[in-house]
Amino acid sequence: MAALHFGTRGSKLALWQTEHVLRMLSLGTKPVIIQTKGDRVLDTPLPLIGGKGLFTAELEAALHANTIQCAVHSLKDLPTEQPDGLTLGAILQRAPVGDALISRSGKKLSELPQNATVGTSSRRRAAQLLRARPDLQLLDIRGNVDTRIQKALDPTGRYDAILLAHAGLERLGYSDVITEVLPFDVMLPAPGQGAIAVQCRDEAWIKEKLSLIHHLPTAQAVTAERAFLAALGGGCSLPLAAYAHTEDSTLTLMARVLSVDGTRCIEVTGTASPFDSDAEALGAQLAEEAKAQGAMELLG
């Protein structure tokens, strides 16, 4: 059987995720580092350079060229539509899905001073922050996890606090800098947040190998979340959030669409069986319910 080569972005978190996949598969190969547009352009807010493939296009080009056979992604960065010839070979068991506040003063979100400055490059996070605290001053922040933490804790820096994904902080051993993991009534996650996905060439032998690390309950949950996202336009920079989980053989999906300034919010919830077709149908159904309440106006 031919060797499998895994491509990845070069950040510490991306490398951790790829090496984690390689360990799970008991493969001794080294990751192939590929720089993406999202890694190269660091002086522009993400929504201004956003769109499909911001962190994935170059990896997908390498897959098509067969210089790599697999690419490891944070699922929340991966567009909902798979290009011809590529597929999702595995979705790993999910880590914590929430968003974490890192505050240099140690104050929680509700305790931050009036007009505090919070760093985020996500429209989803920004809209939900403003919904909870309209007084906050939001500033864009770019860079890898280490850089953002340094900026957040700098006593002379411009940020009173920042938001990062709980999963990434936990994976890199930074749980001790978390001030607060925000509850879902304040901050729902991005579709797919906390899940690692392995995208691969659509070849049977590759998919068979990757099936060893595929986690079905996680896959079912993120199928519902990503179906909701796809039905509303599929862009990872949109101010929408979704979280699904299975309990007692029932899949529950909660989703939220907001105006950019957080003044308007549409929330929808539904249940279904966790099987893929039902999970996908649930996401699409809730997207239609959100549209009926004016979601497309909010998404502009």
Buried (B, 14 or more C-beta within 10 A) or exposed (E): EEEBBBBBBEBEBBBBBBBBBBEBBEBEEEBBBBEBBBBEBEEEBBBEBBEBBBBBBBBBBBBBEEEBBBBBBBBBBBBBEEBEEBBBBBBBBBBBBBBBBBBBEEBEBEEBEEEBBBBBBBBBBBBBBBBBBEEBEBBBBBEBBEEBBEBBBEEEBEBBBBBBBBBBBBBBEBEEBBBBBBEBEBBBBBBBBBBBBBBBBBBEEBBEBBEEBBBEBBBBBBBBBBBBBBBBBBBBBBBBBBBBBBEEEEBBBBBBBBBBEBEBBBBBEBBBBBBBEBBBBBBBBBBBBBBEBEBEEBBE
